[in-house]
Amino acid sequence: MLDIFKRKSKNTAFTFTHHQTLSKIQESWDSLLPIHHHLLSENLHFLEQNTNIQGHYIQVFKNGNFSGNIYLQKVKVPINNIGYSLKNFQKLECVINSIKSVSCGLDFLVCGNIYRPNQEGYYFSDGLTKETVFEEFISYIEDLEKEIGFAGILIKECNSPLVREGKFTPIKQDVSMEMTINSNWLTIGDYVEDLDKKYRKRFLKIQESGAELQKRELSSNELLMFQNKMFELYNQVYSTQEFKLTDISDTYFINLKNVLGEKLKIYGFFRNDELLAFTTHIYNEKQQMEIHYIGLNYDFNKKYNLYFNILQFGLEKAIIDKQESLELGRTAHVAKASLGAKPTPNYNYVYFKKHIYSWSFQLFLRKMYNNIESEWQTRSPFAAGVEV
């Protein structure tokens, strides 16, 4: 496979170059990006070294001038997660592939970061719009299909919708759970006072169930000491997910701390000296705290309400640290709504070269979001008259 593939897109001034190794273009790649941008090579090298992700790096030129970066993550979507129709369609191929590989699925390119929310996989210099670039990029990437090998492309979580969708299809149902932090909340007690009677009682009961646990920030030495235990606890949570795309390494958390420094806080939940759970909080420039990956021991989850205590602890920290909002992610909508989070729409777009993939993927999405909607209830835990 070639390391670089360069081609001028048809009838335009755009040229794209494809690289499989970031280190060879690191200086020019970084030169276009603002300070602290999530696509800086330091952050992408971390993903290369601590996950099983395969990165692809596209540089965009207009009239010969370097004008943009596109970051792609190649993942394998298991056939049984796509849909019954596609599973039948590729049954014979899967049998053949199973001789060479235990897994069988579709190779997919994600423009963005599947490990973090709200991180666009592209950056263009002033004057270029994403609509213009991606319209030309599709023609280029179709020619590159044999070099990379992929069934489709997902543009993940654009900050704004595509004005012209072109060959991309929007995924309209996708939401993440986000909570606005009321500026009047100076302590978690202020938040509790704004809950209605039912939810206040529930909050205090959960808080009481975890009262005997010691919660503390883990030092770098403790991250190293508890590295294997944290990975085990993380995998207990990860194993419950139906839709799995990638893995992280056991060094993920300590190396993430090395990259993010004080922007990352990792807290352990202890019973005596035994680590029962942990949570990771990432702080971004928009005064938003993100509850990143968590881990917990399910043998103690019911007794100590570990999952709900992790959520409540995260909210408390966001209030103390004077954050404007709390990002809670896509899962467990009802639990997070009960805390006060609301669904925020994401602007995701998908493209398939073959119609059979697109049709099956749409069936999969319909089934997945129908399952979410059957459990979803729009709710507010706050007393009448409280605005958040």
BELPE-V517487 format. One record per run of one state. SS is the DSSP state (@ for helix, = for strand, . for the rest). FROM is the first residue (numbers start at 0). TO is the last residue. If there is no record, write none. Layout:
ss: [SS & SS]
from: [FROM & FROM]
to: [TO & TO]
This chain:
ss: [. & = & . & = & . & @ & . & @ & . & @ & = & . & = & . & = & @ & . & @ & . & @ & . & = & . & = & . & = & . & @ & . & @ & . & = & . & = & . & = & . & @ & . & = & . & @ & . & = & . & @ & . & @ & . & = & . & @ & = & . & = & . & = & . & @ & . & @ & . & = & . & @ & . & = & . & = & . & @ & . & = & .]
from: [0 & 3 & 8 & 13 & 19 & 21 & 24 & 25 & 31 & 40 & 50 & 51 & 53 & 62 & 64 & 78 & 82 & 83 & 89 & 90 & 100 & 104 & 112 & 119 & 120 & 121 & 124 & 129 & 143 & 144 & 148 & 151 & 158 & 168 & 171 & 174 & 180 & 187 & 193 & 194 & 195 & 196 & 209 & 213 & 217 & 219 & 225 & 226 & 238 & 247 & 248 & 251 & 263 & 271 & 273 & 283 & 287 & 296 & 300 & 304 & 305 & 320 & 324 & 329 & 332 & 339 & 341 & 345 & 346 & 352 & 354 & 375 & 381 & 382]
to: [2 & 7 & 12 & 18 & 20 & 23 & 24 & 30 & 39 & 49 & 50 & 52 & 61 & 63 & 77 & 81 & 82 & 88 & 89 & 99 & 103 & 111 & 118 & 119 & 120 & 123 & 128 & 142 & 143 & 147 & 150 & 157 & 167 & 170 & 173 & 179 & 186 & 192 & 193 & 194 & 195 & 208 & 212 & 216 & 218 & 224 & 225 & 237 & 246 & 247 & 250 & 262 & 270 & 272 & 282 & 286 & 295 & 299 & 303 & 304 & 319 & 323 & 328 & 331 & 338 & 340 & 344 & 345 & 351 & 353 & 374 & 380 & 381 & 387]
